[in-house]
Amino acid sequence: MIDIVYADDVNYWKTSGASSESWLEKTKKLISDFGGIVHSEMLGTFNGRSALMLGFVFEDNQYKIVYPVLAVRQEQDVPHAKRQAATALYHEVKALVVSAKFRGIRATFHSYLVLSDGRTAGELSAPEIVDAIPIAFRLPPPS
């Protein structure tokens, strides 16, 4: 059974009066100030679950971050949960930008790199990663 994580049990719950849109604008500014180009953004809902998405380019590589809006116990708290998700996304991107100054963009944003089939590197399963590695680089199975 999957445990439900509720928004009011997680960081940034009702810690800001700024709108989710203003947090997304701040996040997009972080990306553009670091040389990226934001080409898409979305707040979507599917089967009762919502998420924020930002698509952007750094150095000719496509990246996509999908950030979930956590479940709420009371329907009137949905706007707070959206604000919380946008705030958390901002803080994650801010930390990634700082890290990229040390490690480089591709290494830092690797899990968000969009692959040719539209998935991100972070969405691949272990067997798929192993299958994608050229045979010359594979290690022999443990004996």
Secondary structure by P-SEA (a helix, b strand, c coil): cbbbbbcccccccccccccaaaaaaaaaaaaaaaccccccccccccccccbbbbbbccccbbbbbbbbbcccccccaaaaaaaaaaaaaaaaaaaaaaaaaccccccccccccccccccccccccaaaaaaaccccccccccc
